[in-house]
Amino acid sequence: MIIKLYDWVMRLAAHRNASSALFAVAFVESSFFPIPPHAMLVPMVLANRQKAWSFAAVATMGSVLGAIAGYFIGASVLYELIMKPLFELYGYSGKFEAFAASYKEYGGWIVFGAGVTPFPYKVITIASGIVGMNFLLFVAASIVSRGLTFFAIATLLYFFGKPIRDFIEQRLGLVATVFTVLLFGGFLAVKFLI
């Protein structure tokens, strides 16, 4: 099924309404769709490098708006209807409140980290709504992380073209993860050393 979805996304990238499709895929990927918009962004930029940053902006807007939808799915539907009764049934309400407090404290970093790594972003958007993370911080972290990701891809493809496609497809997850670990490590080091 994933292969069929991936093939469908690749066909959308070649369509004349590809920007609209990119926006839609970026939107739904942030709340429930399994195929990331990167799969469309790469061939679109390779096909028309002059629109690289325009495509990156479309992907960022769609992803952030989809993240907001995911946040509200978590805030309204999942927690009240499903999670809260389950936590109460199993006696985990107190443990969830402790987890939620910790998530709220580091939530901006969690959202940022998920936005720039291969971690499924939809999980974080919905979890952020469930725990009631500060909405403005959530949106800001989403804009920065998703924008950084899509604009970095578009910029690399603009300047280096097709050879960078293989590099992105093979190593982006690893590079993004290492970057995030180093970023978190740097902030933790500053926090504990100062």
trRosetta pair geometry for C-beta under 8 A, 3 or more apart (Angstrom, degrees):
i j d omega theta_ij theta_ji phi_ij phi_ji
1 4 5.7 -55 -154 34 35 111
1 5 6.5 34 151 -17 67 105
2 5 5.7 -55 -149 38 34 112
2 6 6.2 37 152 -22 67 106
2 34 6.3 -84 -117 115 93 140
2 35 7.5 150 -158 -72 75 92
3 6 5.6 -52 -147 36 32 114
3 7 6.3 33 154 -18 65 105
4 7 5.7 -53 -147 37 31 111
4 8 6.3 36 152 -22 63 105
5 8 5.5 -53 -149 34 32 115
5 9 6.5 33 152 -19 65 103
5 34 6.4 69 105 67 162 104
5 35 5.0 -163 135 -36 111 129
6 9 5.8 -54 -151 34 32 111
6 10 6.5 32 151 -19 65 105
6 35 5.7 175 -87 -116 61 129
6 39 6.2 -121 -145 -152 79 155
7 10 5.6 -54 -148 36 33 113
7 11 6.6 35 153 -19 65 102
8 11 5.9 -54 -153 34 32 110
8 12 6.6 36 149 -22 63 104
9 12 5.5 -51 -152 32 35 116
9 13 6.8 45 149 -29 64 98
9 25 6.1 93 -128 -122 106 149
9 35 5.0 -150 -37 136 151 150
9 39 4.8 51 120 106 137 127
9 40 5.5 -107 173 -57 95 96
10 13 5.6 -43 -156 20 36 118
10 14 7.5 26 152 -11 61 101
10 39 6.5 -80 -68 161 74 103
10 40 7.5 -155 -94 -91 35 64
10 43 6.7 84 -145 -2 75 156
11 14 6.2 -62 -161 36 39 105
11 15 7.0 52 144 -39 66 101
12 15 5.4 -45 -155 10 42 122
12 18 6.4 129 150 -123 68 71
12 21 4.0 -159 178 163 118 152
12 22 7.7 165 132 -56 114 57
12 25 7.0 142 98 -44 155 132
12 40 6.0 -39 91 -111 104 124
13 18 5.5 55 -155 -140 32 122
13 21 7.5 -130 -69 95 38 131
13 22 7.6 71 -106 -73 69 95
13 39 7.5 -125 -50 129 133 68
13 40 4.3 -169 -83 -142 100 72
13 43 4.3 75 145 76 147 121
13 44 5.2 -122 -159 -53 93 85
13 47 7.7 153 152 -4 95 137
14 18 6.9 149 42 -81 7 126
14 43 7.1 -48 -59 136 76 133
14 47 7.4 156 -111 -78 65 159
15 18 5.1 151 67 -65 72 74
15 21 6.2 80 58 -11 127 147
17 20 4.6 -31 171 37 96 118
17 21 6.0 103 114 -23 83 96
18 21 5.4 -59 -146 42 36 112
18 22 6.0 43 153 -26 70 102
18 40 7.0 178 -171 -177 97 113
18 44 5.5 170 146 -108 138 117
19 22 5.5 -49 -146 32 31 114
19 23 6.5 35 153 -19 62 102
19 44 7.8 125 -76 -156 60 146
19 54 7.6 -40 -116 136 128 103
19 55 6.8 -121 -109 -107 86 71
19 58 5.2 -118 -163 -120 88 167
20 23 5.7 -50 -151 33 33 113
20 24 6.4 31 151 -17 64 106
21 24 5.6 -55 -147 38 34 111
21 25 6.1 31 156 -17 68 106
21 40 6.7 -152 114 -145 101 154
22 25 5.9 -54 -142 39 29 107
22 26 6.1 28 157 -17 64 109
22 37 6.0 84 -163 -159 74 112
22 40 4.9 -166 -103 117 84 136
22 41 6.5 99 -142 -75 124 69
22 44 6.5 -21 -72 -33 138 164
22 55 6.4 -56 155 -156 173 85
22 58 5.3 67 98 118 120 124
22 59 5.7 -67 162 -76 110 80
22 62 6.8 -176 127 5 66 156
23 26 5.9 -59 -147 39 26 110
23 27 6.2 29 154 -24 63 108
23 58 5.1 -85 -69 178 88 96
23 59 7.5 -126 -89 -85 47 35
23 61 6.7 -22 -128 85 99 101
23 62 3.9 180 -157 -74 54 127
24 27 5.6 -54 -148 33 29 115
24 28 6.4 13 162 -6 66 107
24 62 6.8 -78 -26 -143 14 136
25 28 6.3 -61 -142 44 28 98
25 29 5.9 33 159 -27 65 112
25 33 6.7 -128 -155 110 61 159
25 35 6.9 -52 -162 94 114 100
25 37 4.8 138 109 -100 104 84
25 39 7.9 -104 161 61 150 98
25 40 5.7 116 56 -1 156 144
25 62 7.2 50 65 141 51 150
26 29 5.9 -54 -141 33 25 114
26 30 6.9 25 161 -21 59 106
26 37 4.0 10 -81 -63 79 154
26 58 7.3 153 11 131 148 70
26 59 4.6 169 -84 -151 147 59
26 60 7.6 -48 180 -20 152 11
26 61 7.6 84 101 73 142 54
26 62 3.1 97 79 96 114 119
26 63 4.2 -75 175 -53 103 75
26 66 6.3 -166 129 -1 61 138
27 30 6.5 -69 -167 28 26 106
27 31 7.6 -17 155 11 60 108
27 62 4.3 -88 -46 -173 77 87
27 63 7.0 -119 -76 -74 35 27
27 65 5.6 -28 -117 85 97 100
27 66 3.7 163 -163 -65 44 109
27 69 7.2 54 -179 14 89 140
28 31 6.3 -78 -154 51 40 91
28 32 6.1 -55 -178 58 80 80
28 33 3.9 67 123 -21 99 127
28 66 6.1 -112 -37 -127 16 132
29 33 4.5 -66 -82 71 52 104
29 34 7.7 -77 -126 58 79 6
29 35 6.7 -90 -99 82 112 49
29 36 5.5 105 -162 -119 149 43
29 37 5.6 -139 14 -31 152 85
29 63 6.9 -35 71 -112 105 84
29 66 6.4 61 56 133 57 163
29 121 7.0 54 135 55 88 117
29 122 6.9 -125 158 -51 46 109
30 62 7.8 169 -4 132 123 69
30 63 5.0 130 -55 -159 129 61
30 64 7.6 -175 -98 -61 171 10
30 65 7.8 133 53 76 147 46
30 66 3.1 124 48 108 116 109
30 67 4.3 -80 174 -60 136 63
30 69 7.2 107 94 51 104 96
30 70 5.5 -123 135 -16 80 131
30 121 5.5 -50 -125 111 66 121
30 122 5.9 150 171 -84 26 72
30 125 5.5 82 167 -36 85 160
30 142 8.0 61 -149 -152 138 124
30 146 7.9 -15 -93 -96 127 144
31 66 5.1 -134 -13 178 97 86
31 67 7.3 -169 -58 -93 82 24
31 69 4.8 -54 -63 97 152 103
31 70 3.6 -158 -105 -71 81 89
31 73 6.0 115 -159 -1 115 143
31 122 5.4 113 -149 -130 9 101
31 125 6.1 -86 -93 93 63 143
31 126 7.1 108 -144 -59 67 96
32 70 7.6 176 -35 -97 69 97
32 122 5.8 140 -68 -148 27 149
33 122 7.7 163 40 -62 49 143
35 39 5.7 -51 173 22 104 148
36 39 6.0 123 76 -10 69 93
37 40 5.5 -54 -166 41 63 105
37 41 5.7 65 138 -29 84 106
37 59 4.9 162 129 -140 144 107
37 62 6.9 127 -86 87 156 129
37 63 6.6 -112 12 -68 143 107
37 150 7.6 -9 96 -101 121 116
38 41 5.3 -55 -134 38 35 114
38 42 6.1 40 167 -27 69 102
38 149 8.0 -78 -78 154 110 111
38 150 7.9 -141 -89 -103 74 73
38 153 6.4 -145 -131 -114 95 167
38 168 7.7 -156 -178 155 122 123
38 172 7.8 -175 -160 95 156 165
39 42 6.9 -44 -145 24 19 108
39 43 8.0 2 160 3 49 104
40 43 6.7 -69 -158 45 35 96
40 44 5.9 31 155 -21 72 118
40 59 7.9 173 80 -94 103 114
41 44 5.8 -66 -146 41 27 112
41 45 6.1 22 163 -16 67 109
41 55 5.8 142 -139 146 79 117
41 56 7.1 72 -150 -89 126 59
41 59 5.4 1 -84 -67 124 152
41 150 6.3 -130 -127 -142 160 90
41 153 5.9 64 121 112 133 139
41 154 6.9 -85 176 -70 114 86
42 45 6.3 -61 -148 37 24 104
42 46 6.3 20 157 -15 62 111
42 153 6.8 -81 -80 174 76 122
42 157 6.6 -178 -138 -87 61 147
42 165 5.7 106 -175 -128 120 97
42 168 6.6 -175 -106 89 126 146
42 169 7.6 48 -119 -61 168 97
43 46 5.5 -56 -142 42 35 113
43 47 6.1 36 158 -22 68 107
44 47 5.8 -58 -149 36 28 110
44 48 6.7 -37 170 38 63 94
44 51 7.6 -75 152 93 96 115
44 55 5.1 162 115 -131 128 150
45 48 7.1 -90 -140 66 25 58
45 49 6.1 54 174 -107 71 56
45 51 7.5 -140 -113 83 58 74
45 52 4.7 59 -138 -115 106 80
45 55 5.7 -143 -70 61 84 151
45 56 7.9 42 -81 -48 125 87
45 153 7.4 174 2 132 159 89
45 154 5.4 -162 -104 -128 144 70
45 157 4.2 76 120 107 134 146
45 158 6.7 -83 -176 -60 116 69
46 49 7.2 13 -127 -66 21 85
46 157 6.1 -92 -65 -170 70 122
46 161 6.8 92 -128 -161 80 63
46 162 6.0 77 -139 -85 120 73
46 165 6.4 7 -73 -69 137 131
48 51 4.6 17 120 26 113 111
48 52 7.9 -164 106 -51 66 59
48 55 7.9 133 78 -39 101 129
49 52 5.4 1 -166 -47 53 110
49 157 6.8 -151 -118 130 92 87
49 158 5.1 131 -169 -126 99 63
49 161 7.0 -46 -83 -97 141 79
51 54 4.4 -59 -167 48 79 120
51 55 5.5 84 130 -27 92 96
52 55 6.0 -62 -156 36 25 108
52 56 6.4 23 150 -18 63 108
52 154 4.0 140 169 -179 91 98
52 155 7.0 129 143 -73 135 34
52 157 6.1 179 -127 82 122 100
52 158 4.1 -77 -22 -71 172 111
53 56 5.2 -47 -143 36 39 116
53 57 6.3 45 154 -23 66 101
53 151 6.7 31 -127 -128 80 88
53 154 5.7 139 -81 132 45 145
53 155 7.7 45 -79 -70 89 74
53 158 7.7 4 -37 -59 80 149
54 57 5.7 -52 -150 33 30 112
54 58 6.6 33 150 -19 63 104
55 58 5.6 -52 -149 34 34 113
55 59 6.4 33 153 -17 66 105
55 150 8.0 -142 119 175 73 110
55 154 6.1 166 74 -108 98 126
56 59 5.8 -55 -148 38 32 111
56 60 6.2 33 153 -21 65 107
56 147 7.6 80 156 -152 101 59
56 150 4.2 149 -153 137 80 98
56 151 4.6 103 168 -86 148 56
56 153 7.1 165 -104 65 107 88
56 154 3.8 -89 -54 -14 123 150
56 155 7.9 20 -60 -29 159 73
57 60 5.6 -53 -145 36 31 112
57 61 6.3 30 157 -17 65 105
57 150 7.9 176 -46 115 21 133
58 61 6.0 -55 -147 37 27 108
58 62 6.3 24 157 -14 63 110
59 62 5.9 -58 -145 41 28 109
59 63 6.0 26 158 -19 65 112
59 146 7.6 -150 128 167 85 102
59 150 4.3 178 89 -131 125 146
60 63 5.8 -59 -144 39 26 110
60 64 6.2 21 161 -16 65 109
60 143 7.1 62 176 -147 110 60
60 146 5.2 140 -133 121 72 102
60 147 4.5 48 -129 -91 139 69
60 150 5.1 -144 -58 46 86 145
60 151 7.3 11 -54 -37 132 91
61 64 6.1 -58 -143 38 26 106
61 65 6.2 20 161 -12 64 110
62 65 6.0 -61 -146 42 27 106
62 66 6.1 27 156 -18 64 111
63 66 5.6 -57 -146 40 28 112
63 67 6.2 35 152 -25 64 104
63 121 7.5 -3 -166 119 108 163
63 142 7.4 -166 125 176 91 101
63 146 4.4 -173 104 -159 138 147
63 150 7.3 -176 4 -39 144 135
64 67 5.4 -47 -147 31 33 116
64 68 6.7 37 150 -20 62 99
64 139 6.9 68 -171 -154 108 74
64 142 4.9 127 -124 130 81 116
64 143 5.5 35 -107 -83 141 67
64 146 5.8 -162 -60 55 81 149
65 68 5.6 -46 -152 31 36 114
65 69 6.7 39 147 -18 63 100
66 69 5.4 -49 -151 34 38 114
66 70 6.4 41 148 -20 66 102
66 125 7.5 -44 125 -130 73 173
67 70 5.4 -50 -149 36 35 114
67 71 6.4 44 149 -25 64 101
67 121 6.9 -67 -96 154 102 115
67 125 4.4 -141 -148 -111 68 128
67 138 7.6 -169 145 156 114 98
67 139 7.8 150 100 -111 119 55
67 142 4.5 179 96 -138 164 146
67 146 7.3 -140 -29 -38 140 145
68 71 5.4 -46 -149 30 33 118
68 72 6.6 26 154 -12 63 104
68 125 7.9 -71 -26 -160 15 119
68 139 6.7 27 -84 -99 101 97
68 142 7.7 -164 -49 70 72 170
69 72 6.0 -60 -151 41 31 105
69 73 6.4 39 149 -25 66 102
69 125 7.8 28 72 154 58 138
70 73 5.4 -48 -147 30 34 115
70 74 6.5 30 155 -13 65 104
70 122 5.6 -151 -118 -145 144 66
70 125 3.0 53 100 120 136 126
70 126 4.9 -85 178 -57 93 68
70 128 7.8 67 113 45 98 103
70 129 6.8 -164 129 -11 59 128
71 74 6.0 -62 -158 39 29 108
71 75 6.1 23 151 -18 67 112
71 125 5.4 -87 -51 -179 66 80
71 126 7.4 -144 -87 -94 26 28
71 128 5.4 -45 -114 90 90 107
71 129 4.0 146 -174 -65 48 105
71 133 7.8 -95 -138 55 110 103
71 135 7.0 111 161 -125 149 84
71 138 6.0 101 -105 146 142 152
72 75 5.3 -50 -133 41 37 112
72 76 5.8 9 174 2 71 112
72 129 5.9 -144 -53 -123 13 144
73 76 6.9 -73 -139 48 17 88
73 77 5.4 -36 -167 34 59 119
73 78 6.4 53 142 -15 75 106
73 125 7.9 54 43 121 107 99
73 126 5.6 -47 86 -115 107 93
73 129 6.3 124 63 62 53 162
74 77 7.5 -44 -80 52 10 78
74 78 5.1 -34 -129 41 48 126
74 79 6.4 59 168 -27 62 101
74 125 7.1 179 -11 125 129 59
74 126 3.8 146 -64 -171 113 56
74 127 6.2 -117 -131 -35 154 10
74 128 6.5 115 67 63 155 52
74 129 2.7 132 73 71 102 108
74 130 4.1 -83 179 -37 106 73
74 131 8.0 -18 150 8 129 58
75 79 6.6 -24 -151 17 22 128
75 129 3.6 -96 -34 -174 77 98
75 130 6.9 -130 -75 -65 40 28
75 132 6.8 97 -119 -90 95 63
76 79 7.5 106 48 40 4 94
76 80 6.5 -34 -176 16 39 124
76 129 7.5 -48 1 168 61 127
77 80 7.1 -87 -147 46 10 93
77 81 5.7 -31 -174 21 54 125
77 82 7.6 26 143 2 69 106
78 81 6.9 -74 -126 51 11 90
78 82 5.3 -49 -159 45 54 117
78 83 5.6 43 148 -15 80 113
78 126 6.3 61 4 -178 157 109
78 129 7.5 99 42 96 114 111
78 130 5.7 -55 93 -89 118 105
79 82 7.4 -44 -78 55 5 74
79 83 4.8 -46 -125 52 45 121
79 84 5.6 61 165 -34 67 98
79 129 7.4 -143 -18 124 120 82
79 130 4.6 154 -68 -138 109 72
80 83 7.9 28 1 47 19 84
80 84 5.8 -1 -124 12 28 134
81 84 7.9 86 25 34 15 98
81 85 7.6 -33 164 4 28 117
82 85 6.9 -87 -168 40 17 100
82 86 6.4 4 158 -11 61 118
83 86 5.7 -66 -149 41 31 110
83 87 6.1 30 159 -21 70 107
83 96 7.7 141 160 -137 109 152
83 130 6.1 42 26 -148 167 121
84 87 5.8 -53 -144 35 29 111
84 88 6.4 27 158 -15 63 107
84 93 7.8 44 -153 -108 67 96
85 88 5.7 -58 -146 40 32 110
85 89 6.1 37 155 -26 67 107
86 89 5.5 -51 -143 34 31 115
86 90 6.3 5 165 4 65 110
86 92 7.8 -14 124 46 74 121
87 90 6.5 -72 -145 51 24 92
87 91 8.0 -100 167 74 54 11
87 92 4.4 -101 -149 78 74 91
87 93 4.8 109 138 -78 110 59
87 95 7.9 -152 -152 60 105 88
87 96 4.9 -32 -133 -17 145 147
88 91 7.6 32 -172 -74 28 30
88 92 8.0 -85 -44 48 20 65
88 93 5.5 37 -86 -56 61 117
91 94 7.9 -15 165 19 67 98
92 95 4.7 -57 -162 47 76 115
92 96 5.5 80 136 -28 90 97
93 96 5.8 -57 -148 36 29 110
93 97 6.5 30 154 -21 64 105
94 97 5.7 -52 -149 32 32 112
94 98 6.7 31 152 -17 64 103
95 98 5.7 -53 -152 35 35 111
95 99 6.4 35 150 -17 66 105
96 99 5.5 -53 -147 39 36 112
96 100 6.0 39 152 -23 68 105
97 100 5.5 -50 -143 36 31 114
97 101 6.4 35 155 -22 63 102
98 101 5.8 -50 -149 32 31 111
98 102 6.6 28 153 -14 63 105
99 102 5.8 -59 -152 39 32 109
99 103 6.1 32 152 -21 68 109
99 131 7.3 -111 115 -107 83 124
100 103 5.5 -53 -143 38 31 113
100 104 6.2 34 156 -22 65 105
100 130 7.9 -122 -105 119 105 80
100 131 4.0 179 -134 -146 85 96
100 132 6.8 37 -171 36 123 93
101 104 5.8 -52 -148 34 29 112
101 105 6.6 32 152 -22 62 105
102 105 5.7 -54 -152 31 33 113
102 106 6.6 -9 164 17 67 106
103 106 6.8 -78 -144 57 26 81
103 107 5.4 59 155 -77 67 93
103 110 6.7 -32 -153 3 76 162
103 127 7.1 -121 -156 150 148 106
103 128 7.7 -159 157 -106 119 53
103 131 4.6 -21 85 164 139 174
103 133 6.6 -89 131 -77 97 103
104 107 5.3 -16 -132 -23 25 126
104 131 6.1 -149 -54 141 84 117
104 132 7.1 -14 -87 87 119 76
104 133 5.6 -174 -111 -111 68 64
104 134 7.0 96 -157 -17 91 82
106 109 5.0 -52 -178 46 81 114
106 110 5.7 88 122 -30 87 100
107 110 5.3 -55 -141 36 35 114
107 111 6.1 33 161 -17 70 104
107 128 6.2 109 -161 -123 118 94
107 131 7.4 -162 -93 88 128 132
107 133 4.1 171 -168 -131 161 126
107 134 7.0 153 75 28 141 81
107 137 6.5 89 95 113 110 127
107 138 6.9 -44 146 -81 121 82
107 141 7.7 -158 130 4 74 162
108 111 6.0 -54 -148 37 28 108
108 112 6.2 27 153 -17 63 109
108 137 4.9 -82 -81 173 104 112
108 138 7.7 -122 -96 -77 62 39
108 140 7.4 -14 -133 81 108 103
108 141 4.7 -173 -153 -70 67 134
109 112 5.5 -54 -143 40 32 113
109 113 6.0 34 157 -21 66 107
109 141 7.8 -108 -48 -131 17 138
109 184 6.6 98 -174 -106 128 97
109 187 7.6 -143 -107 72 135 159
110 113 5.8 -55 -146 37 26 111
110 114 6.4 21 157 -13 62 108
110 124 6.2 -176 141 -141 95 118
110 128 7.8 173 94 -80 118 98
111 114 6.0 -59 -147 40 28 107
111 115 6.2 30 154 -24 63 112
111 124 5.7 154 -108 156 58 128
111 125 7.9 82 -127 -82 98 57
111 128 6.2 40 -81 -79 113 141
111 133 7.6 150 -44 145 126 164
111 137 7.9 144 27 133 146 81
111 138 5.8 171 -84 -138 163 62
111 141 3.8 90 91 114 122 136
111 142 6.0 -65 167 -60 123 69
111 145 6.6 -165 133 5 74 147
112 115 5.6 -61 -149 35 28 114
112 116 6.6 0 164 0 65 110
112 141 4.7 -98 -55 -163 80 101
112 144 6.4 -20 -115 88 101 112
112 145 4.5 -180 -141 -68 53 123
112 180 7.9 165 120 -128 87 104
113 116 6.6 -74 -148 45 26 92
113 117 5.9 -3 167 2 67 122
113 119 7.1 29 128 28 85 142
113 145 7.6 -65 1 -122 15 143
113 180 4.8 99 -134 -161 84 133
113 184 7.0 19 -87 -56 126 123
114 117 6.3 -70 -127 49 26 96
114 119 4.6 -88 -128 86 75 120
114 120 7.7 -29 -162 83 110 34
114 121 5.2 134 146 -112 104 62
114 123 7.3 -139 -143 68 143 90
114 124 3.9 168 48 -20 173 157
114 145 7.4 60 73 151 57 160
115 121 6.1 68 -96 -117 52 117
115 124 7.8 -106 -45 78 70 151
115 141 6.9 175 -7 147 142 81
115 142 6.1 174 -90 -130 140 47
115 144 7.6 102 95 85 155 66
115 145 2.5 88 91 124 138 132
115 146 5.0 -89 -163 -51 115 65
115 148 7.6 89 123 47 111 104
115 149 6.4 -143 151 -18 77 130
116 145 4.9 -113 -36 -159 87 92
116 148 5.9 -21 -96 89 114 121
116 149 5.2 -166 -115 -68 62 104
116 176 5.1 -165 146 -161 79 109
116 179 6.9 -85 139 89 131 121
116 180 5.9 161 85 -71 114 111
117 173 7.0 66 -169 -151 67 65
117 176 4.7 170 -103 127 54 113
117 177 5.2 78 -132 -83 114 68
117 180 5.3 -45 -56 -12 117 154
118 172 7.6 117 -62 106 103 89
118 173 4.0 -1 -30 -123 135 105
118 176 6.7 131 -24 69 73 133
118 177 7.2 -38 17 -53 92 104
119 123 7.2 -89 158 50 92 123
119 124 7.1 69 121 -31 117 120
120 123 4.7 80 92 -7 101 108
120 124 7.7 166 100 -4 61 83
121 124 5.8 -61 -161 40 45 108
121 125 6.2 43 148 -23 77 105
121 146 7.8 65 -135 -85 156 104
122 125 5.6 -52 -142 35 35 111
122 126 6.3 28 162 -12 67 107
123 126 6.4 -64 -152 41 24 103
123 127 6.1 22 154 -17 63 115
124 127 5.5 -55 -137 42 31 111
124 128 6.1 39 159 -28 65 104
125 128 5.8 -51 -151 29 27 114
125 129 7.0 23 151 -13 59 103
125 142 7.6 60 -100 -100 99 128
126 129 5.8 -57 -157 36 35 110
126 130 6.4 39 148 -24 68 105
127 130 5.4 -51 -146 33 36 115
127 131 6.4 17 162 -5 69 107
128 131 6.5 -64 -145 45 26 96
128 133 4.2 -55 -162 24 83 134
128 138 5.1 123 168 -121 144 129
129 132 7.4 31 -175 -74 33 37
129 133 7.5 -60 -61 27 26 91
133 137 6.7 -108 158 77 98 109
133 138 5.1 110 106 -65 118 115
134 137 4.0 57 88 17 111 115
134 138 6.5 177 89 -17 55 86
135 138 5.4 -54 -148 34 32 117
135 139 6.4 29 156 -17 67 104
136 139 5.8 -51 -146 36 33 109
136 140 6.2 33 155 -18 65 107
137 140 5.7 -54 -144 39 31 111
137 141 6.1 28 158 -16 66 108
138 141 6.1 -58 -146 39 25 107
138 142 6.3 26 154 -20 62 110
139 142 5.6 -57 -148 37 30 114
139 143 6.3 31 155 -21 66 105
140 143 5.8 -53 -147 33 30 110
140 144 6.4 23 158 -13 64 108
141 144 6.0 -57 -144 41 30 108
141 145 5.9 18 163 -10 67 114
142 145 6.3 -61 -136 44 23 101
142 146 5.7 7 173 -3 65 117
143 146 6.6 -62 -132 46 17 98
143 147 5.6 15 167 -16 58 121
144 147 6.1 -62 -138 42 18 109
144 148 6.1 22 161 -23 59 111
145 148 5.8 -53 -146 34 26 113
145 149 6.5 25 156 -18 61 107
146 149 5.7 -54 -149 36 33 113
146 150 6.2 18 161 -8 68 110
147 150 6.3 -62 -139 44 27 99
147 151 5.6 15 168 -8 67 118
148 151 6.4 -63 -134 45 18 102
148 152 6.0 22 163 -23 60 113
149 152 6.0 -62 -149 33 20 110
149 153 6.6 16 157 -14 60 107
149 176 7.4 28 -112 -116 100 134
150 153 5.8 -53 -149 36 32 111
150 154 6.2 29 154 -16 66 109
151 154 5.5 -52 -141 41 34 111
151 155 6.0 37 157 -22 66 107
152 155 5.8 -55 -144 37 27 110
152 156 6.3 27 157 -17 63 107
153 156 6.0 -58 -149 37 27 109
153 157 6.3 20 157 -12 64 111
153 168 6.3 78 -130 -133 93 144
153 172 7.7 16 -93 -121 102 144
154 157 5.9 -61 -146 43 28 107
154 158 6.1 34 154 -27 66 107
155 158 5.6 -50 -144 31 30 114
155 159 6.4 10 164 -3 64 109
156 159 6.5 -69 -147 46 25 97
156 160 5.7 -29 176 29 65 117
156 164 4.8 -171 151 173 101 152
156 167 7.9 -117 167 82 137 123
156 168 6.8 142 100 -67 144 117
157 160 6.8 -74 -117 59 21 78
157 161 6.6 66 -171 -105 57 19
157 164 5.7 -148 -90 79 52 127
157 165 7.0 58 -111 -69 101 77
157 168 7.7 -22 -64 -28 96 149
158 161 8.0 -10 168 -62 9 55
159 164 8.0 67 76 -30 74 152
160 163 5.9 -89 159 67 99 94
160 164 3.9 91 96 -37 124 124
161 164 6.6 124 68 15 32 98
162 165 5.5 -37 -160 5 48 119
163 166 6.5 -50 -170 28 45 106
163 167 7.1 40 141 -13 69 108
164 167 5.1 -55 -154 40 50 117
164 168 6.0 52 149 -24 78 101
165 168 5.9 -55 -148 36 29 109
165 169 6.2 22 158 -13 65 110
166 169 5.9 -58 -143 41 29 107
166 170 6.0 12 163 -7 65 116
167 170 6.3 -71 -144 45 22 100
167 171 5.8 -41 -178 35 63 114
167 172 7.8 96 130 -51 65 79
168 171 7.3 -85 -121 55 13 72
168 172 4.8 26 -164 -49 61 121
169 172 7.1 13 -67 2 12 110
171 174 5.2 -61 -161 47 66 112
171 175 5.4 63 143 -24 91 107
172 175 5.7 -59 -140 42 30 108
172 176 5.8 28 162 -18 68 110
173 176 6.0 -57 -142 39 24 108
173 177 6.2 22 158 -18 62 110
174 177 5.8 -58 -146 37 27 110
174 178 6.3 25 157 -17 65 107
175 178 5.9 -56 -147 38 29 109
175 179 6.2 31 154 -20 64 108
176 179 5.6 -54 -146 37 30 114
176 180 6.3 29 156 -18 65 107
177 180 5.8 -55 -147 37 30 110
177 181 6.3 31 155 -19 65 106
178 181 5.8 -54 -146 37 31 111
178 182 6.3 29 155 -16 65 108
179 182 5.9 -60 -150 40 27 110
179 183 6.2 29 153 -22 64 108
180 183 5.5 -53 -144 36 31 113
180 184 6.2 28 158 -14 66 105
181 184 6.0 -55 -145 41 28 107
181 185 5.9 30 154 -20 63 112
182 185 5.5 -55 -140 40 28 114
182 186 6.2 35 157 -24 63 105
183 186 5.8 -53 -151 32 27 113
183 187 6.7 20 155 -11 62 105
184 187 5.9 -60 -151 40 32 106
184 188 6.1 30 154 -17 68 108
185 188 5.7 -55 -143 39 30 110
185 189 6.1 33 156 -22 64 107
186 189 5.7 -54 -147 35 28 112
186 190 6.5 27 154 -17 63 105
187 190 5.6 -51 -147 36 34 111
187 191 6.2 36 153 -22 66 105
188 191 5.5 -53 -146 36 32 113
188 192 6.2 13 162 -4 67 110
189 192 6.3 -65 -141 46 26 96
189 193 5.6 12 166 -10 66 121
190 193 6.2 -63 -128 45 21 101
190 194 5.8 2 176 -5 63 119
191 194 6.9 -67 -136 40 13 95
